[in-house]
Amino acid sequence: MIMTHSSEEEMINFFLFLKRIYVVLLFIILEAAAIHYYANSTSYTRAKLITASNQVVGGLHAGFSGVSNYMRLNKENRALTEEIAKLQNQLQSLVTKDTTTSHNLTPTDTTLQKQIGPYFYTAAQVIRNSITHQNNFITIDKGFGDGIEEGMALITPTGMPVGYILKCSDKFAVGMSILNREFRASGKIKGSDFFGPLFWDGTSYEYMMLSEIPKYAEIAVGDTIVTTNYSSRFPPGLMIGTVESFVLQEATYYDVRVRLASPIGALRNVCVVRYADALERNTLENEVTGEIY
Amino acid sequence: MQRVIEYTLMFVIVMAAQVFLFDNIELSVYITPLIYIAFIVLLPMELPTITVLSLGLLTGIIADVLTGLPGLNTIATLAAAFCRRTVLILVAGKESVHDGGVPNARRLGNGRYFKYTSIIVLLHGLLFFSFEALTWHYYYLTLLRTLLSSILTVGLIYCCQLLFLMKPSAKNERI
């Protein structure tokens, strides 16, 4: 009898204790869930989340960017016109050089889709672009419906790589910015064959890092850094920026600080680049890697 | 009821300011104001922790979806919401918290108001930027980002409480 009584009391005490600490428990559970979700998120999850929120606020973002676009129209127009002229010239020289590929060119096409070599270019507008976080993303106003696919490269109209597409919805696409700590590409010193991994160290939106340049490479401040042809995303030879400074690491290689050719923050118009041979190339490369390992 | 409408309005405005303005302007990598925390900071003092925690969860999730940072805002906002009452009691005293009302500069006094806001904002920022960086390699960068961003956020929250909460609080004092 006494036993039952005390165990009842224990139960009541236990519930009183629970009542006292349930807020703390709830906090711990919620916080753990949030941390778990964050720890298991990848750039892909983040892109998915932005794609989802674009369904709701994409139109608003487009509206806001429209206002700021209006302010910059003059400068943008000039840059675009110059770029179109340059592209037209390149196109002309290609047409005259190789008439067998001329069936790919559709002069009546007004959607600004052009092909140069194995690369297709589509013009798009940036409607959302973060630069102040450690993992930044770019949202553009074209998606599946406009022929945009995951893995395509994003470059400025003047030809600087700015990222690549991670996820598309019907009308929008979200890309990883080069200002993302998970972004990887390779870069080389123009005019030489010394190359290394190109990444962002998260310290400034004006600079990127080019690492593992051998110490016997001839390098000078002001040298141009371009993309390599090791990428199945970016066309080779695109200017990334210029050498700002370089430091010899472990007496074996240089870490090069690269000043970006144009500011990512002022990005309004981009070209989406489709590499027509990407699938064939990736399949072949994966097959070989699969056989060896 | 009027208060619920006011807070809903403030929530919408600070969240919109965060997503459309502060996430888009190019201040610096070092300065990312997290203005939406104003909603948690300025909730009435008498609210029990469980309510603040629930509102913190809601704020965090909405901020996560809108800014595309899965879980990051929730981690920071939950902690800020959880610690809010304790910080308020430590800074303003049990009586003030019990009396309730909006924790604005007029009610708490400038000194105590800034002390309270700074602690919450710094805690929120430190968690946000540490979890965002997820590395000790750039700890000085993380600390600098936390400090500079928090200073701006505290300033912005001060403007917020002037804009939204001075009038109703003045009315409350007269009653």
HADDOCK unambig.tbl for C-alpha pairs under 7 A between the chains (distance, minus, plus):
assign (segid A and resid 23 and name CA) (segid B and resid 50 and name CA) 5.99 0.50 0.50
assign (segid A and resid 27 and name CA) (segid B and resid 82 and name CA) 6.99 0.50 0.50
assign (segid A and resid 31 and name CA) (segid B and resid 75 and name CA) 5.80 0.50 0.50
assign (segid A and resid 31 and name CA) (segid B and resid 78 and name CA) 6.74 0.50 0.50
assign (segid A and resid 34 and name CA) (segid B and resid 71 and name CA) 5.01 0.50 0.50
assign (segid A and resid 34 and name CA) (segid B and resid 74 and name CA) 6.29 0.50 0.50
assign (segid A and resid 34 and name CA) (segid B and resid 75 and name CA) 5.68 0.50 0.50
assign (segid A and resid 35 and name CA) (segid B and resid 71 and name CA) 6.52 0.50 0.50
assign (segid A and resid 35 and name CA) (segid B and resid 75 and name CA) 6.39 0.50 0.50
assign (segid A and resid 37 and name CA) (segid B and resid 70 and name CA) 6.97 0.50 0.50
assign (segid A and resid 37 and name CA) (segid B and resid 71 and name CA) 5.94 0.50 0.50
assign (segid A and resid 38 and name CA) (segid B and resid 70 and name CA) 5.55 0.50 0.50
assign (segid A and resid 38 and name CA) (segid B and resid 71 and name CA) 4.70 0.50 0.50
assign (segid A and resid 38 and name CA) (segid B and resid 72 and name CA) 6.23 0.50 0.50
assign (segid A and resid 41 and name CA) (segid B and resid 70 and name CA) 6.74 0.50 0.50
assign (segid A and resid 46 and name CA) (segid B and resid 68 and name CA) 5.45 0.50 0.50
assign (segid A and resid 46 and name CA) (segid B and resid 69 and name CA) 6.05 0.50 0.50
assign (segid A and resid 46 and name CA) (segid B and resid 70 and name CA) 6.26 0.50 0.50
assign (segid A and resid 49 and name CA) (segid B and resid 65 and name CA) 6.04 0.50 0.50
assign (segid A and resid 49 and name CA) (segid B and resid 68 and name CA) 5.26 0.50 0.50
assign (segid A and resid 50 and name CA) (segid B and resid 65 and name CA) 6.96 0.50 0.50
assign (segid A and resid 50 and name CA) (segid B and resid 68 and name CA) 4.75 0.50 0.50
assign (segid A and resid 53 and name CA) (segid B and resid 65 and name CA) 6.01 0.50 0.50
assign (segid A and resid 53 and name CA) (segid B and resid 66 and name CA) 5.65 0.50 0.50
assign (segid A and resid 129 and name CA) (segid B and resid 24 and name CA) 6.56 0.50 0.50
assign (segid A and resid 130 and name CA) (segid B and resid 23 and name CA) 6.17 0.50 0.50
assign (segid A and resid 130 and name CA) (segid B and resid 24 and name CA) 5.85 0.50 0.50
assign (segid A and resid 132 and name CA) (segid B and resid 28 and name CA) 6.23 0.50 0.50
assign (segid A and resid 132 and name CA) (segid B and resid 29 and name CA) 4.45 0.50 0.50
assign (segid A and resid 132 and name CA) (segid B and resid 32 and name CA) 6.35 0.50 0.50
assign (segid A and resid 133 and name CA) (segid B and resid 29 and name CA) 6.70 0.50 0.50
assign (segid A and resid 134 and name CA) (segid B and resid 132 and name CA) 6.68 0.50 0.50
assign (segid A and resid 134 and name CA) (segid B and resid 133 and name CA) 6.61 0.50 0.50
assign (segid A and resid 203 and name CA) (segid B and resid 29 and name CA) 6.75 0.50 0.50
assign (segid A and resid 204 and name CA) (segid B and resid 29 and name CA) 6.01 0.50 0.50
assign (segid A and resid 205 and name CA) (segid B and resid 29 and name CA) 6.84 0.50 0.50
assign (segid A and resid 265 and name CA) (segid B and resid 26 and name CA) 6.32 0.50 0.50
